[in-house]
């Protein structure tokens, strides 16, 4: 059993409400000094709010079901960063106690991660072997690697299986590094004969222009943010620069993954990987049929029980076809999240040929 949670299980409205209720009043008191000058005791109250109260509230009430305690550690860490930013120098006498305490907690988490890393290293040869095996059944990296992770790191103790979620996050990071830095000489597979067919969905449209625009915007943002923040804190400037560079790698890797991962139709079903955002497999037995889509792009976006193998420019074009499923199918999303879908919206570069090929496969199983 794989233990994880999907984006649908995050209580977004409650999280936003708690953030407003706790962060804004503390900001107004500490930075704007709305109630007058602040002292160390007021700073202590703000630190308790941001480092203890806010993480606990988000952990216990920000999700529709209980999640890993590692999420609480992450909330505490970000609360500490937030408190160091909000609390001014004249009120931070007690803040060092929180800094030292969180450092000890984070050190414990790192030790736990190192233990997990040792366990992973010991099983690494089995992971490589299972990945090679899974590559014969799956055409795309993320799907084959995730399947290899599940088969390699399945334990009798259900609590240990929770770490599969962490490993699937690692799979996304590995994919981001590979596609952004080491895939430029690769070519997308083309299968037009035999029992398999490949179809792209990134050539027809203006998504490439959007990608170039995003890359340029991120480059300018990295430079501008670094210059502005460095006037206040060099450490914070380099931290934000590292995060921005990481985000830039994700944007580049997502486009490269889209270019190198066409949709594959074979005797088993439909294999797809939409960049590094979504990936999965749907067998022909799970498909009810392929029909013309009558929904507008806005209605497609609002369909929470679906995915769209479609890319758009600044303006969204109609999606011509939709595949209806007989029952919900679980697919993988970025950072190990999962989603149950009941339909797939399609905007292929060759939509009519794709529709014809899918129909032919479906007729063959009847």
HELIX and SHEET records of a PDB file:
HELIX    1   1 UNK A    7  UNK A    9  5                                   3    
HELIX    2   2 UNK A   12  UNK A   19  1                                   8    
HELIX    3   3 UNK A   20  UNK A   24  3                                   5    
HELIX    4   4 UNK A   25  UNK A   27  1                                   3    
HELIX    5   5 UNK A   28  UNK A   32  3                                   5    
HELIX    6   6 UNK A   40  UNK A   48  1                                   9    
HELIX    7   7 UNK A   49  UNK A   53  3                                   5    
HELIX    8   8 UNK A   54  UNK A   61  1                                   8    
HELIX    9   9 UNK A   69  UNK A   86  1                                  18    
HELIX   10  10 UNK A   89  UNK A   91  5                                   3    
HELIX   11  11 UNK A   95  UNK A  135  1                                  41    
HELIX   12  12 UNK A  141  UNK A  152  1                                  12    
HELIX   13  13 UNK A  160  UNK A  162  5                                   3    
HELIX   14  14 UNK A  163  UNK A  181  1                                  19    
HELIX   15  15 UNK A  207  UNK A  230  1                                  24    
HELIX   16  16 UNK A  234  UNK A  260  1                                  27    
HELIX   17  17 UNK A  284  UNK A  286  5                                   3    
HELIX   18  18 UNK A  297  UNK A  302  1                                   6    
HELIX   19  19 UNK A  334  UNK A  336  5                                   3    
HELIX   20  20 UNK A  351  UNK A  365  1                                  15    
SHEET    1   A 6 UNK A 197  UNK A 199  0                                        
SHEET    2   A 6 UNK A 263  UNK A 265 -1                                        
SHEET    3   A 6 UNK A 269  UNK A 274 -1                                        
SHEET    4   A 6 UNK A 278  UNK A 283 -1                                        
SHEET    5   A 6 UNK A 321  UNK A 333 -1                                        
SHEET    6   A 6 UNK A 287  UNK A 292 -1                                        
SHEET    1   B 7 UNK A 197  UNK A 199  0                                        
SHEET    2   B 7 UNK A 263  UNK A 265 -1                                        
SHEET    3   B 7 UNK A 269  UNK A 274 -1                                        
SHEET    4   B 7 UNK A 278  UNK A 283 -1                                        
SHEET    5   B 7 UNK A 321  UNK A 333 -1                                        
SHEET    6   B 7 UNK A 338  UNK A 346 -1                                        
SHEET    7   B 7 UNK A 306  UNK A 309  1                                        
END                                                                             
